[in-house]
Amino acid sequence: MGSKIARAVFLVTAIMFFAVLALDIAIPTLVLCTMALSTWVVSLDLPVVRKQRGEAA
């Protein structure tokens, strides 16, 4: 009986470890991708439309 409980505890612990490990890799990856994308968007040379004085929209 004790062996089955020990195996179940080990299984649950292993599942939790690998789930946290996956999040530990995925979340920084998403953050770095978002930072790279925002840097790329800011560095684009998009034409800026400016209104001149007296000019209608």
Predicted model as a PDB file, atoms N, CA, C, CB and O in Angstrom, pLDDT in the B-factor column:
MODEL        1                                                                  
ATOM      1  N   MET A   1       0.824  -1.197   0.000  1.00 56.00           N  
ATOM      2  CA  MET A   1       0.000   0.000   0.000  1.00 56.00           C  
ATOM      3  C   MET A   1       0.863   1.254   0.000  1.00 56.00           C  
ATOM      4  CB  MET A   1      -0.935   0.002   1.204  1.00 56.00           C  
ATOM      5  O   MET A   1       0.601   2.200  -0.743  1.00 56.00           O  
ATOM      6  N   GLY A   2       1.895   1.254   0.839  1.00 73.00           N  
ATOM      7  CA  GLY A   2       2.767   2.418   0.909  1.00 73.00           C  
ATOM      8  C   GLY A   2       3.495   2.674  -0.397  1.00 73.00           C  
ATOM      9  O   GLY A   2       3.789   3.818  -0.741  1.00 73.00           O  
ATOM     10  N   SER A   3       3.781   1.608  -1.119  1.00 92.00           N  
ATOM     11  CA  SER A   3       4.480   1.732  -2.396  1.00 92.00           C  
ATOM     12  C   SER A   3       3.609   2.445  -3.431  1.00 92.00           C  
ATOM     13  CB  SER A   3       4.891   0.347  -2.915  1.00 92.00           C  
ATOM     14  O   SER A   3       4.108   3.253  -4.214  1.00 92.00           O  
ATOM     15  N   LYS A   4       2.319   2.147  -3.434  1.00 93.00           N  
ATOM     16  CA  LYS A   4       1.414   2.799  -4.389  1.00 93.00           C  
ATOM     17  C   LYS A   4       1.278   4.287  -4.077  1.00 93.00           C  
ATOM     18  CB  LYS A   4       0.026   2.123  -4.368  1.00 93.00           C  
ATOM     19  O   LYS A   4       1.244   5.116  -4.986  1.00 93.00           O  
ATOM     20  N   ILE A   5       1.202   4.619  -2.803  1.00 92.00           N  
ATOM     21  CA  ILE A   5       1.098   6.027  -2.417  1.00 92.00           C  
ATOM     22  C   ILE A   5       2.380   6.771  -2.778  1.00 92.00           C  
ATOM     23  CB  ILE A   5       0.810   6.157  -0.904  1.00 92.00           C  
ATOM     24  O   ILE A   5       2.333   7.903  -3.261  1.00 92.00           O  
ATOM     25  N   ALA A   6       3.513   6.140  -2.546  1.00 93.00           N  
ATOM     26  CA  ALA A   6       4.794   6.768  -2.869  1.00 93.00           C  
ATOM     27  C   ALA A   6       4.915   6.995  -4.377  1.00 93.00           C  
ATOM     28  CB  ALA A   6       5.966   5.900  -2.362  1.00 93.00           C  
ATOM     29  O   ALA A   6       5.401   8.038  -4.814  1.00 93.00           O  
ATOM     30  N   ARG A   7       4.477   6.026  -5.159  1.00 95.00           N  
ATOM     31  CA  ARG A   7       4.524   6.184  -6.623  1.00 95.00           C  
ATOM     32  C   ARG A   7       3.595   7.309  -7.082  1.00 95.00           C  
ATOM     33  CB  ARG A   7       4.137   4.861  -7.323  1.00 95.00           C  
ATOM     34  O   ARG A   7       3.946   8.083  -7.973  1.00 95.00           O  
ATOM     35  N   ALA A   8       2.424   7.396  -6.481  1.00 94.00           N  
ATOM     36  CA  ALA A   8       1.476   8.451  -6.849  1.00 94.00           C  
ATOM     37  C   ALA A   8       2.029   9.823  -6.495  1.00 94.00           C  
ATOM     38  CB  ALA A   8       0.127   8.232  -6.151  1.00 94.00           C  
ATOM     39  O   ALA A   8       1.907  10.767  -7.275  1.00 94.00           O  
ATOM     40  N   VAL A   9       2.633   9.932  -5.325  1.00 94.00           N  
ATOM     41  CA  VAL A   9       3.236  11.208  -4.917  1.00 94.00           C  
ATOM     42  C   VAL A   9       4.373  11.568  -5.859  1.00 94.00           C  
ATOM     43  CB  VAL A   9       3.749  11.136  -3.457  1.00 94.00           C  
ATOM     44  O   VAL A   9       4.498  12.723  -6.268  1.00 94.00           O  
ATOM     45  N   PHE A  10       5.200  10.595  -6.204  1.00 95.00           N  
ATOM     46  CA  PHE A  10       6.300  10.855  -7.135  1.00 95.00           C  
ATOM     47  C   PHE A  10       5.772  11.276  -8.505  1.00 95.00           C  
ATOM     48  CB  PHE A  10       7.189   9.610  -7.273  1.00 95.00           C  
ATOM     49  O   PHE A  10       6.328  12.181  -9.128  1.00 95.00           O  
ATOM     50  N   LEU A  11       4.712  10.634  -8.977  1.00 95.00           N  
ATOM     51  CA  LEU A  11       4.131  10.970 -10.277  1.00 95.00           C  
ATOM     52  C   LEU A  11       3.591  12.394 -10.285  1.00 95.00           C  
ATOM     53  CB  LEU A  11       3.016   9.984 -10.636  1.00 95.00           C  
ATOM     54  O   LEU A  11       3.839  13.156 -11.219  1.00 95.00           O  
ATOM     55  N   VAL A  12       2.852  12.745  -9.240  1.00 95.00           N  
ATOM     56  CA  VAL A  12       2.288  14.104  -9.159  1.00 95.00           C  
ATOM     57  C   VAL A  12       3.412  15.134  -9.073  1.00 95.00           C  
ATOM     58  CB  VAL A  12       1.340  14.237  -7.931  1.00 95.00           C  
ATOM     59  O   VAL A  12       3.331  16.189  -9.702  1.00 95.00           O  
ATOM     60  N   THR A  13       4.450  14.841  -8.309  1.00 96.00           N  
ATOM     61  CA  THR A  13       5.593  15.756  -8.189  1.00 96.00           C  
ATOM     62  C   THR A  13       6.293  15.921  -9.534  1.00 96.00           C  
ATOM     63  CB  THR A  13       6.593  15.242  -7.131  1.00 96.00           C  
ATOM     64  O   THR A  13       6.649  17.037  -9.911  1.00 96.00           O  
ATOM     65  N   ALA A  14       6.490  14.839 -10.249  1.00 95.00           N  
ATOM     66  CA  ALA A  14       7.148  14.907 -11.553  1.00 95.00           C  
ATOM     67  C   ALA A  14       6.298  15.699 -12.547  1.00 95.00           C  
ATOM     68  CB  ALA A  14       7.419  13.490 -12.092  1.00 95.00           C  
ATOM     69  O   ALA A  14       6.830  16.497 -13.319  1.00 95.00           O  
ATOM     70  N   ILE A  15       4.996  15.483 -12.531  1.00 94.00           N  
ATOM     71  CA  ILE A  15       4.104  16.228 -13.435  1.00 94.00           C  
ATOM     72  C   ILE A  15       4.169  17.724 -13.137  1.00 94.00           C  
ATOM     73  CB  ILE A  15       2.645  15.721 -13.305  1.00 94.00           C  
ATOM     74  O   ILE A  15       4.257  18.539 -14.056  1.00 94.00           O  
ATOM     75  N   MET A  16       4.126  18.083 -11.870  1.00 94.00           N  
ATOM     76  CA  MET A  16       4.202  19.498 -11.490  1.00 94.00           C  
ATOM     77  C   MET A  16       5.548  20.108 -11.893  1.00 94.00           C  
ATOM     78  CB  MET A  16       3.985  19.657  -9.973  1.00 94.00           C  
ATOM     79  O   MET A  16       5.603  21.242 -12.369  1.00 94.00           O  
ATOM     80  N   PHE A  17       6.634  19.349 -11.701  1.00 94.00           N  
ATOM     81  CA  PHE A  17       7.963  19.845 -12.063  1.00 94.00           C  
ATOM     82  C   PHE A  17       8.039  20.156 -13.550  1.00 94.00           C  
ATOM     83  CB  PHE A  17       9.041  18.823 -11.683  1.00 94.00           C  
ATOM     84  O   PHE A  17       8.484  21.236 -13.938  1.00 94.00           O  
ATOM     85  N   PHE A  18       7.609  19.222 -14.379  1.00 93.00           N  
ATOM     86  CA  PHE A  18       7.728  19.434 -15.818  1.00 93.00           C  
ATOM     87  C   PHE A  18       6.736  20.468 -16.335  1.00 93.00           C  
ATOM     88  CB  PHE A  18       7.529  18.127 -16.550  1.00 93.00           C  
ATOM     89  O   PHE A  18       7.016  21.130 -17.335  1.00 93.00           O  
ATOM     90  N   ALA A  19       5.592  20.624 -15.688  1.00 92.00           N  
ATOM     91  CA  ALA A  19       4.653  21.679 -16.078  1.00 92.00           C  
ATOM     92  C   ALA A  19       5.246  23.049 -15.787  1.00 92.00           C  
ATOM     93  CB  ALA A  19       3.307  21.512 -15.342  1.00 92.00           C  
ATOM     94  O   ALA A  19       5.147  23.962 -16.608  1.00 92.00           O  
ATOM     95  N   VAL A  20       5.864  23.193 -14.619  1.00 92.00           N  
ATOM     96  CA  VAL A  20       6.502  24.465 -14.274  1.00 92.00           C  
ATOM     97  C   VAL A  20       7.698  24.714 -15.174  1.00 92.00           C  
ATOM     98  CB  VAL A  20       6.935  24.478 -12.798  1.00 92.00           C  
ATOM     99  O   VAL A  20       7.950  25.857 -15.556  1.00 92.00           O  
ATOM    100  N   LEU A  21       8.434  23.681 -15.518  1.00 91.00           N  
ATOM    101  CA  LEU A  21       9.587  23.831 -16.407  1.00 91.00           C  
ATOM    102  C   LEU A  21       9.146  24.328 -17.781  1.00 91.00           C  
ATOM    103  CB  LEU A  21      10.344  22.497 -16.541  1.00 91.00           C  
ATOM    104  O   LEU A  21       9.821  25.165 -18.380  1.00 91.00           O  
ATOM    105  N   ALA A  22       8.023  23.823 -18.287  1.00 90.00           N  
ATOM    106  CA  ALA A  22       7.517  24.279 -19.579  1.00 90.00           C  
ATOM    107  C   ALA A  22       7.121  25.746 -19.513  1.00 90.00           C  
ATOM    108  CB  ALA A  22       6.321  23.428 -20.020  1.00 90.00           C  
ATOM    109  O   ALA A  22       7.397  26.501 -20.446  1.00 90.00           O  
ATOM    110  N   LEU A  23       6.476  26.163 -18.424  1.00 89.00           N  
ATOM    111  CA  LEU A  23       6.112  27.576 -18.272  1.00 89.00           C  
ATOM    112  C   LEU A  23       7.353  28.446 -18.120  1.00 89.00           C  
ATOM    113  CB  LEU A  23       5.186  27.767 -17.062  1.00 89.00           C  
ATOM    114  O   LEU A  23       7.375  29.594 -18.564  1.00 89.00           O  
ATOM    115  N   ASP A  24       8.375  27.900 -17.495  1.00 89.00           N  
ATOM    116  CA  ASP A  24       9.623  28.631 -17.292  1.00 89.00           C  
ATOM    117  C   ASP A  24      10.312  28.915 -18.621  1.00 89.00           C  
ATOM    118  CB  ASP A  24      10.559  27.846 -16.370  1.00 89.00           C  
ATOM    119  O   ASP A  24      11.104  29.853 -18.719  1.00 89.00           O  
ATOM    120  N   ILE A  25      10.025  28.127 -19.627  1.00 91.00           N  
ATOM    121  CA  ILE A  25      10.602  28.339 -20.955  1.00 91.00           C  
ATOM    122  C   ILE A  25       9.658  29.182 -21.817  1.00 91.00           C  
ATOM    123  CB  ILE A  25      10.894  26.982 -21.643  1.00 91.00           C  
ATOM    124  O   ILE A  25      10.115  30.061 -22.548  1.00 91.00           O  
ATOM    125  N   ALA A  26       8.366  28.930 -21.744  1.00 91.00           N  
ATOM    126  CA  ALA A  26       7.405  29.561 -22.646  1.00 91.00           C  
ATOM    127  C   ALA A  26       7.195  31.042 -22.339  1.00 91.00           C  
ATOM    128  CB  ALA A  26       6.083  28.837 -22.574  1.00 91.00           C  
ATOM    129  O   ALA A  26       7.132  31.852 -23.263  1.00 91.00           O  
ATOM    130  N   ILE A  27       7.086  31.405 -21.089  1.00 91.00           N  
ATOM    131  CA  ILE A  27       6.781  32.797 -20.740  1.00 91.00           C  
ATOM    132  C   ILE A  27       7.919  33.744 -21.125  1.00 91.00           C  
ATOM    133  CB  ILE A  27       6.497  32.912 -19.243  1.00 91.00           C  
ATOM    134  O   ILE A  27       7.647  34.775 -21.741  1.00 91.00           O  
ATOM    135  N   PRO A  28       9.191  33.447 -20.793  1.00 93.00           N  
ATOM    136  CA  PRO A  28      10.261  34.340 -21.267  1.00 93.00           C  
ATOM    137  C   PRO A  28      10.348  34.413 -22.792  1.00 93.00           C  
ATOM    138  CB  PRO A  28      11.596  33.880 -20.711  1.00 93.00           C  
ATOM    139  O   PRO A  28      10.703  35.452 -23.349  1.00 93.00           O  
ATOM    140  N   THR A  29      10.022  33.307 -23.462  1.00 93.00           N  
ATOM    141  CA  THR A  29      10.026  33.320 -24.927  1.00 93.00           C  
ATOM    142  C   THR A  29       8.979  34.289 -25.459  1.00 93.00           C  
ATOM    143  CB  THR A  29       9.770  31.909 -25.481  1.00 93.00           C  
ATOM    144  O   THR A  29       9.260  35.052 -26.384  1.00 93.00           O  
ATOM    145  N   LEU A  30       7.789  34.270 -24.895  1.00 94.00           N  
ATOM    146  CA  LEU A  30       6.743  35.203 -25.325  1.00 94.00           C  
ATOM    147  C   LEU A  30       7.135  36.649 -25.039  1.00 94.00           C  
ATOM    148  CB  LEU A  30       5.418  34.875 -24.630  1.00 94.00           C  
ATOM    149  O   LEU A  30       6.882  37.533 -25.856  1.00 94.00           O  
ATOM    150  N   VAL A  31       7.744  36.891 -23.894  1.00 94.00           N  
ATOM    151  CA  VAL A  31       8.166  38.248 -23.548  1.00 94.00           C  
ATOM    152  C   VAL A  31       9.233  38.737 -24.518  1.00 94.00           C  
ATOM    153  CB  VAL A  31       8.695  38.300 -22.103  1.00 94.00           C  
ATOM    154  O   VAL A  31       9.158  39.868 -24.999  1.00 94.00           O  
ATOM    155  N   LEU A  32      10.223  37.904 -24.810  1.00 95.00           N  
ATOM    156  CA  LEU A  32      11.292  38.308 -25.733  1.00 95.00           C  
ATOM    157  C   LEU A  32      10.762  38.518 -27.148  1.00 95.00           C  
ATOM    158  CB  LEU A  32      12.406  37.259 -25.748  1.00 95.00           C  
ATOM    159  O   LEU A  32      11.200  39.438 -27.839  1.00 95.00           O  
ATOM    160  N   CYS A  33       9.826  37.680 -27.590  1.00 95.00           N  
ATOM    161  CA  CYS A  33       9.230  37.864 -28.917  1.00 95.00           C  
ATOM    162  C   CYS A  33       8.440  39.164 -28.988  1.00 95.00           C  
ATOM    163  CB  CYS A  33       8.320  36.677 -29.266  1.00 95.00           C  
ATOM    164  O   CYS A  33       8.491  39.867 -29.997  1.00 95.00           O  
ATOM    165  N   THR A  34       7.715  39.488 -27.930  1.00 95.00           N  
ATOM    166  CA  THR A  34       6.955  40.730 -27.890  1.00 95.00           C  
ATOM    167  C   THR A  34       7.894  41.939 -27.917  1.00 95.00           C  
ATOM    168  CB  THR A  34       6.063  40.770 -26.637  1.00 95.00           C  
ATOM    169  O   THR A  34       7.625  42.925 -28.603  1.00 95.00           O  
ATOM    170  N   MET A  35       8.985  41.858 -27.174  1.00 95.00           N  
ATOM    171  CA  MET A  35       9.957  42.957 -27.175  1.00 95.00           C  
ATOM    172  C   MET A  35      10.587  43.131 -28.561  1.00 95.00           C  
ATOM    173  CB  MET A  35      11.056  42.702 -26.121  1.00 95.00           C  
ATOM    174  O   MET A  35      10.754  44.257 -29.029  1.00 95.00           O  
ATOM    175  N   ALA A  36      10.934  42.030 -29.211  1.00 94.00           N  
ATOM    176  CA  ALA A  36      11.524  42.107 -30.547  1.00 94.00           C  
ATOM    177  C   ALA A  36      10.532  42.675 -31.550  1.00 94.00           C  
ATOM    178  CB  ALA A  36      11.999  40.726 -31.002  1.00 94.00           C  
ATOM    179  O   ALA A  36      10.902  43.486 -32.398  1.00 94.00           O  
ATOM    180  N   LEU A  37       9.279  42.255 -31.459  1.00 94.00           N  
ATOM    181  CA  LEU A  37       8.253  42.758 -32.372  1.00 94.00           C  
ATOM    182  C   LEU A  37       8.015  44.246 -32.159  1.00 94.00           C  
ATOM    183  CB  LEU A  37       6.945  41.984 -32.186  1.00 94.00           C  
ATOM    184  O   LEU A  37       7.857  44.993 -33.125  1.00 94.00           O  
ATOM    185  N   SER A  38       7.987  44.684 -30.903  1.00 92.00           N  
ATOM    186  CA  SER A  38       7.760  46.112 -30.650  1.00 92.00           C  
ATOM    187  C   SER A  38       8.948  46.941 -31.131  1.00 92.00           C  
ATOM    188  CB  SER A  38       7.512  46.363 -29.148  1.00 92.00           C  
ATOM    189  O   SER A  38       8.759  48.046 -31.639  1.00 92.00           O  
ATOM    190  N   THR A  39      10.162  46.430 -30.980  1.00 91.00           N  
ATOM    191  CA  THR A  39      11.335  47.137 -31.494  1.00 91.00           C  
ATOM    192  C   THR A  39      11.273  47.236 -33.013  1.00 91.00           C  
ATOM    193  CB  THR A  39      12.631  46.428 -31.058  1.00 91.00           C  
ATOM    194  O   THR A  39      11.605  48.274 -33.585  1.00 91.00           O  
ATOM    195  N   TRP A  40      10.848  46.163 -33.661  1.00 88.00           N  
ATOM    196  CA  TRP A  40      10.749  46.164 -35.116  1.00 88.00           C  
ATOM    197  C   TRP A  40       9.692  47.151 -35.586  1.00 88.00           C  
ATOM    198  CB  TRP A  40      10.430  44.763 -35.632  1.00 88.00           C  
ATOM    199  O   TRP A  40       9.913  47.871 -36.559  1.00 88.00           O  
ATOM    200  N   VAL A  41       8.543  47.198 -34.912  1.00 88.00           N  
ATOM    201  CA  VAL A  41       7.463  48.101 -35.308  1.00 88.00           C  
ATOM    202  C   VAL A  41       7.902  49.555 -35.138  1.00 88.00           C  
ATOM    203  CB  VAL A  41       6.187  47.822 -34.480  1.00 88.00           C  
ATOM    204  O   VAL A  41       7.611  50.396 -35.988  1.00 88.00           O  
ATOM    205  N   VAL A  42       8.593  49.848 -34.051  1.00 87.00           N  
ATOM    206  CA  VAL A  42       9.036  51.217 -33.804  1.00 87.00           C  
ATOM    207  C   VAL A  42      10.088  51.640 -34.821  1.00 87.00           C  
ATOM    208  CB  VAL A  42       9.593  51.352 -32.383  1.00 87.00           C  
ATOM    209  O   VAL A  42      10.134  52.810 -35.202  1.00 87.00           O  
ATOM    210  N   SER A  43      10.922  50.726 -35.264  1.00 87.00           N  
ATOM    211  CA  SER A  43      12.008  51.083 -36.176  1.00 87.00           C  
ATOM    212  C   SER A  43      11.571  51.179 -37.638  1.00 87.00           C  
ATOM    213  CB  SER A  43      13.115  50.076 -36.054  1.00 87.00           C  
ATOM    214  O   SER A  43      12.370  51.574 -38.486  1.00 87.00           O  
ATOM    215  N   LEU A  44      10.321  50.827 -37.953  1.00 83.00           N  
ATOM    216  CA  LEU A  44       9.847  50.948 -39.330  1.00 83.00           C  
ATOM    217  C   LEU A  44       9.758  52.421 -39.730  1.00 83.00           C  
ATOM    218  CB  LEU A  44       8.472  50.259 -39.494  1.00 83.00           C  
ATOM    219  O   LEU A  44       9.424  53.281 -38.916  1.00 83.00           O  
ATOM    220  N   ASP A  45      10.053  52.684 -40.960  1.00 77.00           N  
ATOM    221  CA  ASP A  45       9.929  54.051 -41.482  1.00 77.00           C  
ATOM    222  C   ASP A  45       8.550  54.216 -42.107  1.00 77.00           C  
ATOM    223  CB  ASP A  45      11.050  54.364 -42.527  1.00 77.00           C  
ATOM    224  O   ASP A  45       8.396  54.164 -43.327  1.00 77.00           O  
ATOM    225  N   LEU A  46       7.571  54.413 -41.266  1.00 73.00           N  
ATOM    226  CA  LEU A  46       6.210  54.605 -41.756  1.00 73.00           C  
ATOM    227  C   LEU A  46       5.991  56.077 -42.074  1.00 73.00           C  
ATOM    228  CB  LEU A  46       5.172  54.107 -40.719  1.00 73.00           C  
ATOM    229  O   LEU A  46       6.417  56.948 -41.315  1.00 73.00           O  
ATOM    230  N   PRO A  47       5.332  56.357 -43.185  1.00 77.00           N  
ATOM    231  CA  PRO A  47       5.074  57.760 -43.504  1.00 77.00           C  
ATOM    232  C   PRO A  47       4.112  58.368 -42.485  1.00 77.00           C  
ATOM    233  CB  PRO A  47       4.501  57.896 -44.933  1.00 77.00           C  
ATOM    234  O   PRO A  47       3.051  57.812 -42.198  1.00 77.00           O  
ATOM    235  N   VAL A  48       4.497  59.490 -41.961  1.00 69.00           N  
ATOM    236  CA  VAL A  48       3.671  60.170 -40.968  1.00 69.00           C  
ATOM    237  C   VAL A  48       2.887  61.267 -41.670  1.00 69.00           C  
ATOM    238  CB  VAL A  48       4.538  60.754 -39.806  1.00 69.00           C  
ATOM    239  O   VAL A  48       3.466  62.148 -42.307  1.00 69.00           O  
ATOM    240  N   VAL A  49       1.581  61.207 -41.550  1.00 66.00           N  
ATOM    241  CA  VAL A  49       0.738  62.214 -42.173  1.00 66.00           C  
ATOM    242  C   VAL A  49       0.539  63.344 -41.173  1.00 66.00           C  
ATOM    243  CB  VAL A  49      -0.631  61.612 -42.629  1.00 66.00           C  
ATOM    244  O   VAL A  49      -0.013  63.152 -40.090  1.00 66.00           O  
ATOM    245  N   ARG A  50       1.002  64.525 -41.565  1.00 67.00           N  
ATOM    246  CA  ARG A  50       0.849  65.690 -40.703  1.00 67.00           C  
ATOM    247  C   ARG A  50      -0.022  66.703 -41.386  1.00 67.00           C  
ATOM    248  CB  ARG A  50       2.206  66.303 -40.345  1.00 67.00           C  
ATOM    249  O   ARG A  50       0.094  66.929 -42.591  1.00 67.00           O  
ATOM    250  N   LYS A  51      -0.891  67.310 -40.624  1.00 66.00           N  
ATOM    251  CA  LYS A  51      -1.771  68.335 -41.169  1.00 66.00           C  
ATOM    252  C   LYS A  51      -1.035  69.669 -41.160  1.00 66.00           C  
ATOM    253  CB  LYS A  51      -3.098  68.425 -40.360  1.00 66.00           C  
ATOM    254  O   LYS A  51      -0.375  70.028 -40.185  1.00 66.00           O  
ATOM    255  N   GLN A  52      -1.163  70.383 -42.254  1.00 70.00           N  
ATOM    256  CA  GLN A  52      -0.604  71.714 -42.318  1.00 70.00           C  
ATOM    257  C   GLN A  52      -1.614  72.691 -41.755  1.00 70.00           C  
ATOM    258  CB  GLN A  52      -0.212  72.087 -43.761  1.00 70.00           C  
ATOM    259  O   GLN A  52      -2.808  72.394 -41.712  1.00 70.00           O  
ATOM    260  N   ARG A  53      -1.160  73.833 -41.332  1.00 71.00           N  
ATOM    261  CA  ARG A  53      -2.084  74.831 -40.799  1.00 71.00           C  
ATOM    262  C   ARG A  53      -3.069  75.268 -41.872  1.00 71.00           C  
ATOM    263  CB  ARG A  53      -1.316  76.046 -40.254  1.00 71.00           C  
ATOM    264  O   ARG A  53      -2.689  75.568 -43.004  1.00 71.00           O  
ATOM    265  N   GLY A  54      -4.325  75.297 -41.499  1.00 64.00           N  
ATOM    266  CA  GLY A  54      -5.358  75.717 -42.410  1.00 64.00           C  
ATOM    267  C   GLY A  54      -5.843  74.629 -43.343  1.00 64.00           C  
ATOM    268  O   GLY A  54      -6.753  74.863 -44.139  1.00 64.00           O  
ATOM    269  N   GLU A  55      -5.268  73.462 -43.267  1.00 60.00           N  
ATOM    270  CA  GLU A  55      -5.646  72.372 -44.165  1.00 60.00           C  
ATOM    271  C   GLU A  55      -6.769  71.565 -43.525  1.00 60.00           C  
ATOM    272  CB  GLU A  55      -4.425  71.461 -44.485  1.00 60.00           C  
ATOM    273  O   GLU A  55      -6.721  71.270 -42.331  1.00 60.00           O  
ATOM    274  N   ALA A  56      -7.760  71.215 -44.300  1.00 61.00           N  
ATOM    275  CA  ALA A  56      -8.868  70.424 -43.790  1.00 61.00           C  
ATOM    276  C   ALA A  56      -8.477  68.965 -43.701  1.00 61.00           C  
ATOM    277  CB  ALA A  56     -10.101  70.589 -44.671  1.00 61.00           C  
ATOM    278  O   ALA A  56      -7.547  68.514 -44.369  1.00 61.00           O  
ATOM    279  N   ALA A  57      -9.192  68.237 -42.873  1.00 56.00           N  
ATOM    280  CA  ALA A  57      -8.872  66.828 -42.680  1.00 56.00           C  
ATOM    281  C   ALA A  57      -9.234  66.001 -43.867  1.00 56.00           C  
ATOM    282  CB  ALA A  57      -9.562  66.294 -41.477  1.00 56.00           C  
ATOM    283  O   ALA A  57      -9.026  64.787 -43.860  1.00 56.00           O  
TER     284      ALA A  57                                                      
ENDMDL                                                                          
END                                                                             
